[in-house]
């Protein structure tokens, strides 16, 4: 028995937006976008989360609320940061992978913008 193929997901930067393109194993492909300004707000919220709540872990919903960004934009940014190793997930909660979450996230954003997808 063979398993269904995984979805294909990749990120690009276009018009100062982080773009998440997905080709699911079934159905039509789609894209979601996150403006750079929202991405920055999300990265700041990750860095400040533990200072404000006392718990360094967060869910997508908590992050969207803390950053003041729509859930879809937050999901795009969070998926990219997970792919690039800026955020790790343990027991359904997300955590900054390092002590400089904002800087790590911005380095990855600008690296993608300059070099393109890997």
C-alpha positions in Angstrom: 0.0 0.0 0.0 1.4 3.4 -1.0 0.7 6.6 0.9 -0.8 9.6 -0.7 1.9 12.1 -1.9 2.6 15.0 0.5 1.6 18.4 -0.4 4.2 20.6 -2.0 4.8 24.0 -0.3 7.2 26.7 -1.0 7.8 30.3 -0.1 8.8 33.3 -2.1 9.0 37.1 -1.5 7.1 39.2 -4.1 6.1 42.8 -3.8 7.4 43.0 -0.2 5.1 40.1 0.8 6.0 36.6 2.0 4.0 34.3 -0.3 3.2 30.7 0.7 2.3 28.6 -2.4 0.8 25.2 -1.8 0.0 22.3 -4.1 -2.1 19.8 -2.1 -2.1 16.2 -3.0 -5.8 16.7 -3.9 -7.6 19.8 -5.1 -6.4 23.1 -6.5 -3.2 24.9 -5.6 -3.4 28.1 -3.7 -1.4 31.0 -2.3 -1.6 33.1 0.8 0.4 36.3 1.4 1.8 38.1 4.4 2.9 41.7 4.1 6.4 42.4 5.4 5.0 44.8 8.0 2.7 42.1 9.4 5.6 39.6 9.3 7.7 42.1 11.4 4.8 42.4 13.9 4.5 38.6 14.1 8.3 38.3 14.7 8.2 40.9 17.4 5.3 39.2 19.1 7.2 35.9 19.2 10.1 37.6 20.8 8.0 39.4 23.4 5.6 36.6 24.1 7.3 35.1 27.1 8.0 38.5 28.6 4.4 39.5 28.5 2.8 36.1 29.4 5.4 34.4 31.5 5.1 31.4 29.1 7.4 31.3 26.1 5.0 28.9 24.2 2.2 30.1 22.0 -0.5 28.8 19.6 -1.3 30.3 16.2 -4.4 32.0 17.7 -2.4 33.5 20.6 0.2 34.7 18.2 -2.3 36.3 15.9 -3.9 38.1 18.8 -0.6 39.3 20.3 0.6 40.6 16.9 -2.7 42.1 15.9 -2.6 40.3 12.5 -5.1 38.1 10.6 -4.9 34.4 11.2 -4.1 33.7 7.6 -1.1 36.1 7.5 0.1 34.7 10.9 -0.1 31.2 9.6 2.0 32.1 6.6 4.7 33.7 8.7 4.6 30.9 11.3 4.9 28.2 8.7 7.9 30.0 7.1 9.6 30.5 10.5 9.1 26.8 11.3 10.6 25.8 7.9 13.6 28.0 8.4 14.2 26.8 12.0 13.3 30.1 13.8 10.4 28.4 15.6 10.0 24.9 16.9 6.9 23.0 18.0 6.7 20.9 21.1 3.4 19.3 22.4 1.2 21.5 20.2 2.9 24.8 21.3 5.3 26.8 19.4 8.6 28.3 20.8 11.2 30.6 19.5 14.2 28.5 18.6 16.7 31.1 19.8 17.0 34.1 21.9 16.8 36.6 19.0 13.5 35.6 17.4 13.0 38.9 15.6 16.5 39.0 14.1 16.4 35.4 13.1 13.1 35.8 11.4 14.2 38.9 9.5 17.4 37.3 8.4 15.4 34.5 6.9 13.0 36.9 5.2 15.7 38.9 3.6 17.7 35.9 2.6 14.7 34.5 0.8 14.1 37.9 -0.9 17.7 38.1 -2.0 18.4 34.5 -3.0 15.0 33.1 -3.8 13.7 29.7 -2.7 16.2 27.0 -2.0 
